[in-house]
Amino acid sequence: MPAAASAERVIIGIDPGLASLGYGLVVERGGQIVHMIHGCLTTSASDPSEQRLKKIYEEILSLLERYRPAAGGIEALYFFRNVSSALPVAEARGVIKLAFAAAGVPLAEFTPNQIKKAVTGTARADKLQVQEMVRVLLGLGAIPKPDHAADALAAAICRINSEGPAGLNAAGASAL
């Protein structure tokens, strides 16, 4: 039996980071993607890393409990030339994934190129092209700020595009 035309689901996107973490929530409703909220969580470099990670975990868990998304998308850890900058992001991703697991929200990882392609149609898009397409797709008056929040909204859009319309899997078959 096909999913109801009025099926609606909330999707959250995350752009991971230790100092600045972007989040964005959208609603998919009847094949349309509607902006809900976006923002950035920040932690202070002067705080011990365990306190920064605890704050990220608690804030993400709070967002998941408040908005009850059906699913989430997160940017995958891509190649870093500098291991010292990759490790804090990897640690942040770990506590983000733990928060999603604790809340029972499925989380999919997407490479930067997958996100770019889902939003712009090409994996070679630059950051400004992605931000502008997020603005256009969500019908916003301006590019979402800060940049991490725009990237998080792009991850949410990618999650939706990877699955197809609400209630359908990527092959178009009913998920029910």
PyMOL commands that set and color helices and strands:
alter all, ss='L'
color gray80, all
select helices_A, chain A and resi 49-67+83-103+112-120+127-138+147-163
alter helices_A, ss='H'
color red, helices_A
select strands_A, chain A and resi 8-15+20-29+32-42+71-75+107-110
alter strands_A, ss='S'
color yellow, strands_A
deselect
rebuild
show_as cartoon
